[in-house]
Amino acid sequence: AWLLYRRLDNAAIIDVFWPIVIFTLNTVHLYWGYPHFGIPLVLLLIWSLRLGTFLAVTRVIPGHKDKRYSELAKNWRNKSLFFFLNFQFQGILALPLGFVLFPLRHTSGSTILLTIGASVAFVGLLIATVADWQLWRFKQARQTGLCQVGLWSFSRHPNYLGEVVFWCGLSITTLMTNPLSW
């Protein structure tokens, strides 16, 4: 990410790597031999690829520069430290997910909650994907004002709703092992 930032001179590349780093850090916490492990991992992978690809295609590749990151990076004398701290923050945010998913290694419990949780997470992914696509189309049409088409006619931020539903669904998959992990 740091090398791409230096080459592109676009700090928005950080957003593309957020989901990738969160996925990578959490695969360390999961055990490959457990049969139920695959479902939460696949959901996390799909989330990561969807969000990272969407941000790369709609923001970084077209050269959109995120004002927030540009301002932060401009005020830092040491750009390497800016990126280092950003990735440290990602690691801190990813740690709780690892503790939630880790108990999946040690269970032979019912798959009902796993199925329900995976279904809820999938619905969340679907909502977030459709909402992001609708907002992107709205912006591509150079329309002004608030987006009020599709899911955006029901909610001010349906993409955030999709994210919340996804993470709740992923948490439900762990209830079969450790209700306190939720």
N, C-alpha and C positions, 0 to 999 in steps of 0.2 A: 504494500500500500504506500509506504513511504517513497519508494522509487517511482511509482506511478504518479504520486503527488508532485515529486520534483520534475518529472518529465512533462506532465500535463499542466502544471502550475494550477491545479484545481483541488482544493481541500475537500470538495464534495465526495471525493473518492472514499473518504472515511465511511460514509453512509453505505456504500456498496459492501464494505468489508465487515460491518457490524453483524449482519446475520451469519456470514461465513465464520467469523471468529466464535460467535456464540454456539453454532453447531459444532465446530471443531473442539472447543473446550468441553462441551458436554458429552461428546462421544468417548472421551477419556473416562468418564464416570460410569459408563455402561459396559456391561459384560456381553461379549458376542455370543456366548454359548447358551444363553437363556432364551427360550422360544418366544416369550412375550416381549423381549427387549426390542425386537425388530420393528414393531408397530410404532411405538413412540419415536424411535430413531428415524424411521421413514417419514413420519409426519414432520419432524424437526428438519429433516433434509429438504422436504418439499417446501416448507416455510422459508428456509434459508435461500434456496435457489430462486423461488418466486420473488422474494423481496430484493435480493441482491441483483438479480437480472433486471427487474423492473427499474430499480434505481440507476443501474448502469445504462440501460437503453434510453430512459427518459431524461436523465440528468447529466451524467458524466460524458457519455459519447457525444451528445449534441453540444457540449461545452458550457452547460449551465453552471454558473458558479454560485454556490450557496453563500449568501451574504453573511450568515452567522459564522460559518467556518472561515470565510475570508477575513472578517474582522478579528476573530480570535487569532488566526495565524499571523495576521499583520502585526498584532501587538506583542507577539512572542519573538524574542531575538533568536532563540534557538528553536528552529522548526522541528528538529529531531525530538526535542523534549516534548513539544506539543503533541506529536504523534505517539510517543512513548506513553505519555499520560493518558491519551485517548484509549489506547489499547489496554492499559492497566484498568481503566474504568470499565471496559467491556468485560474483562476477566472478573472483576468484582460483581458485576451484574449477572454473569453467567453462573457463578458459584451456587446460588440457591437452587437453580434448576438441577444441577448435578446431584445435590442432596435429596431432591425430590425423586429423581429418576433412579438413583442408586438402589433403593430397596427392591426394584423390579428383579434384580438378580436373585433374590432370596425368597421367592414365593412360588407356590404352585396353586395359587388361589383361583377363584372363579374368573372366567374370561368375560362375564357379563359387563362388569364395569369397564374393562378394557375396550369392549365393543362400543359401549355407550360413549365413552370418552373419545375414542377414535372418530366416531360419527360426529360428535359435537365439534371436535377439532377440525374435521374436514369441512363442516358447514362454515366454521369461522374462516378457513382458508378461502372458501368460495366467496363469502361475503367480501373479504378484503380484496381479493383479486378483481371481482366485478366492480367494486367501488373505485379502486385505483384506476382501472381501465376507463370507467365512465368519467372520472375527473380528468384524466389525461386527454380523452377525446374532447371534453369541454374546453380545456386549455388550448388544444390544437386548433379548435375552431375560432380561437381568439375572442371568445365571448367574454363579456364583462359581468361583474356582479357575482352573486353566489351561484354555484352549480346547484340546480334543482331538478335534475333529470335522474331517472332510475331510482336507485337506492338513496340518492342525495335528496330526493323529494320527501323522504321519510325521516331522515336524520341529518344533522349538521356534519357529522363525521362518521359515516358508515364504515370507512376503512379502519378506524380505531375500534369500532364495535366488532369488526371481524377479527382484529388482533386479540381483543379481550376474550371473545368466544373461543378462539383457537387455544389460547393459553389455559382457559378454564377446562376445555376438553382434554388437553394434554395432562392437566392435573388430575382429572377424573380417572385417567388410565392408571394412576398410581394408588388410588383409594383401595384397590384390592389387596395391597400389601401393607400400607401404613396410613391409616386415616389422618394421623397427625402431620403427615408430609404435605397435606393440602393446606 
